[in-house]
Amino acid sequence: MTDTEPYDPTEAVRALAGELTSMVEVARALAAAGRTVDLAGLDARIGLLCAKSLDLPPDEGRRMRPRLIALSGSMQALSRALADRAAPSG
């Protein structure tokens, strides 16, 4: 989106969901590799996505569902990777 294009709330939600899914996937890969992961601010970005999603008209919001489900799956995979890393081996 450029400065001359009108703001499209649906596209903004789509872009933010994609950005967060990518970010979480990178964090999961880093955690799985034993690297340090900084998740500072992720909760605020997820909250922003939720708020923006709720602001969409119902039909548009329903169309975002697959993207939000994908993000949820990525978050679950990250959670498992962090738990596996924290679990004592042996």
MOWO-V115532 format. One record per helix or strand of 2 or more residues. SS is the DSSP state (a for helix, b for strand). FROM is the first residue (numbers start at 1). TO is the last residue. If there is no record, write none. Layout:
ss = (SS SS)
from = (FROM FROM)
to = (TO TO)
This chain:
ss = (a a a a)
from = (9 42 58 65)
to = (32 55 63 86)
